[in-house]
Amino acid sequence: MQYTELQIAADHPAYPGHFPGRPILPGVVLLDQAQLVIEAASGLVLTGLALAKFHRPVAPGEALQLAFAIGSGNVSFVISHAGSKVADGKFLADTEPAA
Protein backbone atom coordinates (compact mmCIF):
# COMPACT_ATOMS: atom_id res chain seq x y z
CA MET A 1 0.00 0.00 0.00
CA GLN A 2 1.27 3.47 -0.88
CA TYR A 3 0.12 6.52 1.07
CA THR A 4 -0.11 10.19 0.12
CA GLU A 5 -2.16 13.28 0.80
CA LEU A 6 -5.01 14.12 -1.53
CA GLN A 7 -5.14 17.90 -1.68
CA ILE A 8 -8.36 19.53 -2.83
CA ALA A 9 -8.58 23.27 -2.31
CA ALA A 10 -11.34 24.54 -0.03
CA ASP A 11 -12.27 26.98 -2.80
CA HIS A 12 -12.44 24.30 -5.52
CA PRO A 13 -14.97 25.45 -8.16
CA ALA A 14 -17.11 22.33 -7.64
CA TYR A 15 -18.19 23.38 -4.13
CA PRO A 16 -20.40 26.41 -4.88
CA GLY A 17 -23.92 25.23 -5.62
CA HIS A 18 -23.23 21.63 -4.55
CA PHE A 19 -25.14 22.02 -2.24
CA PRO A 20 -26.22 25.55 -1.25
CA GLY A 21 -25.81 26.07 2.48
CA ARG A 22 -23.88 22.80 2.95
CA PRO A 23 -21.20 22.43 0.30
CA ILE A 24 -19.81 18.95 -0.34
CA LEU A 25 -17.33 17.69 -2.89
CA PRO A 26 -18.96 15.84 -5.79
CA GLY A 27 -17.85 12.21 -5.95
CA VAL A 28 -16.68 12.58 -9.55
CA VAL A 29 -14.21 15.29 -8.46
CA LEU A 30 -12.94 13.09 -5.63
CA LEU A 31 -12.36 10.20 -8.05
CA ASP A 32 -10.76 12.46 -10.66
CA GLN A 33 -8.27 13.84 -8.14
CA ALA A 34 -7.47 10.34 -6.82
CA GLN A 35 -6.89 9.12 -10.39
CA LEU A 36 -4.50 12.00 -11.15
CA VAL A 37 -2.48 11.41 -7.98
CA ILE A 38 -2.27 7.64 -8.51
CA GLU A 39 -1.20 8.03 -12.14
CA ALA A 40 1.49 10.56 -11.19
CA ALA A 41 2.81 8.42 -8.33
CA SER A 42 2.74 5.07 -10.15
CA GLY A 43 3.39 5.91 -13.79
CA LEU A 44 0.36 3.78 -14.71
CA VAL A 45 -2.49 4.85 -16.95
CA LEU A 46 -5.83 4.22 -15.27
CA THR A 47 -8.30 3.20 -17.94
CA GLY A 48 -11.57 2.91 -16.07
CA LEU A 49 -13.38 2.53 -12.80
CA ALA A 50 -14.39 -0.97 -11.73
CA LEU A 51 -15.93 -0.05 -8.37
CA ALA A 52 -16.45 2.97 -6.14
CA LYS A 53 -18.24 3.36 -2.85
CA PHE A 54 -18.74 6.65 -1.03
CA HIS A 55 -18.98 6.39 2.75
CA ARG A 56 -19.36 10.04 3.81
CA PRO A 57 -19.39 13.51 2.23
CA VAL A 58 -16.27 15.68 2.00
CA ALA A 59 -16.61 19.28 3.21
CA PRO A 60 -14.38 22.15 2.05
CA GLY A 61 -10.97 22.18 3.71
CA GLU A 62 -10.97 18.58 4.95
CA ALA A 63 -7.50 17.00 4.88
CA LEU A 64 -7.70 13.78 2.87
CA GLN A 65 -5.37 10.80 2.79
CA LEU A 66 -5.12 8.44 -0.18
CA ALA A 67 -3.87 4.87 0.14
CA PHE A 68 -3.56 2.70 -2.95
CA ALA A 69 -2.23 -0.70 -3.94
CA ILE A 70 -1.32 -1.82 -7.44
CA GLY A 71 -2.69 -5.21 -8.45
CA SER A 72 -2.79 -7.16 -11.67
CA GLY A 73 -4.60 -4.84 -14.08
CA ASN A 74 -6.11 -2.73 -11.29
CA VAL A 75 -5.38 -0.29 -8.49
CA SER A 76 -7.41 -0.46 -5.29
CA PHE A 77 -7.73 2.72 -3.25
CA VAL A 78 -9.06 4.09 0.04
CA ILE A 79 -9.61 7.81 0.71
CA SER A 80 -9.97 8.84 4.33
CA HIS A 81 -10.23 11.89 6.58
CA ALA A 82 -9.04 11.79 10.21
CA GLY A 83 -9.12 7.99 10.20
CA SER A 84 -12.66 7.82 8.82
CA LYS A 85 -13.19 6.22 5.39
CA VAL A 86 -14.56 8.67 2.81
CA ALA A 87 -14.47 6.45 -0.29
CA ASP A 88 -12.90 3.30 -1.63
CA GLY A 89 -12.85 1.33 -4.83
CA LYS A 90 -10.82 0.01 -7.68
CA PHE A 91 -9.54 1.57 -10.89
CA LEU A 92 -8.68 -0.49 -13.96
CA ALA A 93 -5.10 0.02 -15.18
CA ASP A 94 -2.81 -0.74 -18.06
CA THR A 95 -0.29 -3.30 -16.86
CA GLU A 96 2.64 -1.31 -18.22
CA PRO A 97 3.68 2.11 -16.84
CA ALA A 98 3.31 5.03 -19.25
CA ALA A 99 6.52 5.92 -21.13
C-alpha positions as a Markdown table, in Angstrom:
| # | Residue | x | y | z |
|---|---|---|---|---|
| 1 | Met | 0.0 | 0.0 | 0.0 |
| 2 | Gln | 1.3 | 3.5 | -0.9 |
| 3 | Tyr | 0.1 | 6.5 | 1.1 |
| 4 | Thr | -0.1 | 10.2 | 0.1 |
| 5 | Glu | -2.2 | 13.3 | 0.8 |
| 6 | Leu | -5.0 | 14.1 | -1.5 |
| 7 | Gln | -5.1 | 17.9 | -1.7 |
| 8 | Ile | -8.4 | 19.5 | -2.8 |
| 9 | Ala | -8.6 | 23.3 | -2.3 |
| 10 | Ala | -11.3 | 24.5 | 0.0 |
| 11 | Asp | -12.3 | 27.0 | -2.8 |
| 12 | His | -12.4 | 24.3 | -5.5 |
| 13 | Pro | -15.0 | 25.5 | -8.2 |
| 14 | Ala | -17.1 | 22.3 | -7.6 |
| 15 | Tyr | -18.2 | 23.4 | -4.1 |
| 16 | Pro | -20.4 | 26.4 | -4.9 |
| 17 | Gly | -23.9 | 25.2 | -5.6 |
| 18 | His | -23.2 | 21.6 | -4.6 |
| 19 | Phe | -25.1 | 22.0 | -2.2 |
| 20 | Pro | -26.2 | 25.6 | -1.3 |
| 21 | Gly | -25.8 | 26.1 | 2.5 |
| 22 | Arg | -23.9 | 22.8 | 2.9 |
| 23 | Pro | -21.2 | 22.4 | 0.3 |
| 24 | Ile | -19.8 | 19.0 | -0.3 |
| 25 | Leu | -17.3 | 17.7 | -2.9 |
| 26 | Pro | -19.0 | 15.8 | -5.8 |
| 27 | Gly | -17.8 | 12.2 | -6.0 |
| 28 | Val | -16.7 | 12.6 | -9.5 |
| 29 | Val | -14.2 | 15.3 | -8.5 |
| 30 | Leu | -12.9 | 13.1 | -5.6 |
| 31 | Leu | -12.4 | 10.2 | -8.0 |
| 32 | Asp | -10.8 | 12.5 | -10.7 |
| 33 | Gln | -8.3 | 13.8 | -8.1 |
| 34 | Ala | -7.5 | 10.3 | -6.8 |
| 35 | Gln | -6.9 | 9.1 | -10.4 |
| 36 | Leu | -4.5 | 12.0 | -11.1 |
| 37 | Val | -2.5 | 11.4 | -8.0 |
| 38 | Ile | -2.3 | 7.6 | -8.5 |
| 39 | Glu | -1.2 | 8.0 | -12.1 |
| 40 | Ala | 1.5 | 10.6 | -11.2 |
| 41 | Ala | 2.8 | 8.4 | -8.3 |
| 42 | Ser | 2.7 | 5.1 | -10.1 |
| 43 | Gly | 3.4 | 5.9 | -13.8 |
| 44 | Leu | 0.4 | 3.8 | -14.7 |
| 45 | Val | -2.5 | 4.9 | -17.0 |
| 46 | Leu | -5.8 | 4.2 | -15.3 |
| 47 | Thr | -8.3 | 3.2 | -17.9 |
| 48 | Gly | -11.6 | 2.9 | -16.1 |
| 49 | Leu | -13.4 | 2.5 | -12.8 |
| 50 | Ala | -14.4 | -1.0 | -11.7 |
| 51 | Leu | -15.9 | -0.1 | -8.4 |
| 52 | Ala | -16.4 | 3.0 | -6.1 |
| 53 | Lys | -18.2 | 3.4 | -2.9 |
| 54 | Phe | -18.7 | 6.6 | -1.0 |
| 55 | His | -19.0 | 6.4 | 2.7 |
| 56 | Arg | -19.4 | 10.0 | 3.8 |
| 57 | Pro | -19.4 | 13.5 | 2.2 |
| 58 | Val | -16.3 | 15.7 | 2.0 |
| 59 | Ala | -16.6 | 19.3 | 3.2 |
| 60 | Pro | -14.4 | 22.1 | 2.0 |
| 61 | Gly | -11.0 | 22.2 | 3.7 |
| 62 | Glu | -11.0 | 18.6 | 4.9 |
| 63 | Ala | -7.5 | 17.0 | 4.9 |
| 64 | Leu | -7.7 | 13.8 | 2.9 |
| 65 | Gln | -5.4 | 10.8 | 2.8 |
| 66 | Leu | -5.1 | 8.4 | -0.2 |
| 67 | Ala | -3.9 | 4.9 | 0.1 |
| 68 | Phe | -3.6 | 2.7 | -2.9 |
| 69 | Ala | -2.2 | -0.7 | -3.9 |
| 70 | Ile | -1.3 | -1.8 | -7.4 |
| 71 | Gly | -2.7 | -5.2 | -8.4 |
| 72 | Ser | -2.8 | -7.2 | -11.7 |
| 73 | Gly | -4.6 | -4.8 | -14.1 |
| 74 | Asn | -6.1 | -2.7 | -11.3 |
| 75 | Val | -5.4 | -0.3 | -8.5 |
| 76 | Ser | -7.4 | -0.5 | -5.3 |
| 77 | Phe | -7.7 | 2.7 | -3.2 |
| 78 | Val | -9.1 | 4.1 | 0.0 |
| 79 | Ile | -9.6 | 7.8 | 0.7 |
| 80 | Ser | -10.0 | 8.8 | 4.3 |
| 81 | His | -10.2 | 11.9 | 6.6 |
| 82 | Ala | -9.0 | 11.8 | 10.2 |
| 83 | Gly | -9.1 | 8.0 | 10.2 |
| 84 | Ser | -12.7 | 7.8 | 8.8 |
| 85 | Lys | -13.2 | 6.2 | 5.4 |
| 86 | Val | -14.6 | 8.7 | 2.8 |
| 87 | Ala | -14.5 | 6.5 | -0.3 |
| 88 | Asp | -12.9 | 3.3 | -1.6 |
| 89 | Gly | -12.8 | 1.3 | -4.8 |
| 90 | Lys | -10.8 | 0.0 | -7.7 |
| 91 | Phe | -9.5 | 1.6 | -10.9 |
| 92 | Leu | -8.7 | -0.5 | -14.0 |
| 93 | Ala | -5.1 | 0.0 | -15.2 |
| 94 | Asp | -2.8 | -0.7 | -18.1 |
| 95 | Thr | -0.3 | -3.3 | -16.9 |
| 96 | Glu | 2.6 | -1.3 | -18.2 |
| 97 | Pro | 3.7 | 2.1 | -16.8 |
| 98 | Ala | 3.3 | 5.0 | -19.2 |
| 99 | Ala | 6.5 | 5.9 | -21.1 |
